Amino acid sequence: MVAKNILSKAPPYAVEQAIKRLGANLRTARLRRNLTIKEAAQKIGTGPRAVTDAEKGKLSTGMAVYTALLWSYGLLEPFSILADPATDEEGLMLELSSGRVRAGTKDDLDSGF
């Protein structure tokens, strides 16, 4: 028996709301640009159903569809700073407190031993 992805059936409330908000925002962006669902779909190389599902905030819609729609509306730049390690305050604090040192690359090795 294949395990189903529980996230798509019972996501955390905050996750579900964020995706629904993104979908609604994408719909507003499309309408402001006076594009039909079909035109938006053609622009990103997919079918109208994928655009409709993204605008409804369906969790089963692929991340590529959401990202392509952001790109097609000129809204992709803020996406690039999501989860930026440089702004992850909690992660940075945890890294500092653990005392963990990252392994070097092959280029860092000294052959003069």
Backbone hydrogen bonds, N-H to C=O, Kabsch-Sander energy under -0.5 kcal/mol:
donor,donor_aa,acceptor,acceptor_aa,energy
6,I,4,K,-0.9
8,S,5,N,-0.8
9,K,5,N,-0.6
9,K,6,I,-0.5
10,A,6,I,-3.2
16,E,12,P,-2.3
17,Q,13,Y,-2.6
18,A,14,A,-2.0
19,I,15,V,-2.2
20,K,16,E,-2.1
21,R,17,Q,-2.5
22,L,18,A,-2.3
23,G,19,I,-2.5
24,A,20,K,-2.4
25,N,21,R,-2.5
26,L,22,L,-2.5
27,R,23,G,-2.1
28,T,24,A,-2.3
29,A,25,N,-2.4
30,R,26,L,-2.4
31,L,27,R,-2.7
32,R,28,T,-2.6
33,R,29,A,-1.3
34,N,31,L,-1.6
35,L,30,R,-2.1
40,A,36,T,-2.4
41,A,37,I,-2.5
42,Q,38,K,-2.4
43,K,39,E,-2.1
44,I,40,A,-1.4
45,G,41,A,-0.9
46,T,41,A,-2.6
50,A,47,G,-0.8
51,V,47,G,-1.1
52,T,48,P,-2.6
53,D,49,R,-2.8
54,A,50,A,-2.2
55,E,51,V,-2.5
56,K,52,T,-1.4
57,G,54,A,-1.2
58,K,53,D,-2.5
61,T,58,K,-1.3
65,V,62,G,-0.9
66,Y,62,G,-1.4
67,T,63,M,-2.8
68,A,64,A,-2.7
69,L,65,V,-2.3
70,L,66,Y,-2.2
71,W,67,T,-2.4
72,S,68,A,-2.8
73,Y,69,L,-1.6
74,G,71,W,-1.7
75,L,70,L,-3.3
79,F,76,L,-1.0
80,S,76,L,-0.9
80,S,77,E,-1.2
81,I,78,P,-1.2
82,L,79,F,-1.4
84,D,81,I,-1.6
87,T,84,D,-1.8
88,D,85,P,-0.8
89,E,87,T,-1.6
92,L,88,D,-2.8
93,M,89,E,-2.4
94,L,90,E,-2.5
95,E,91,G,-2.4
96,L,92,L,-2.3
97,S,93,M,-2.5
98,S,94,L,-1.6
99,G,95,E,-0.8
100,R,95,E,-0.6
108,D,105,T,-1.4
109,L,106,K,-1.2
111,S,109,L,-0.6
113,F,111,S,-0.7
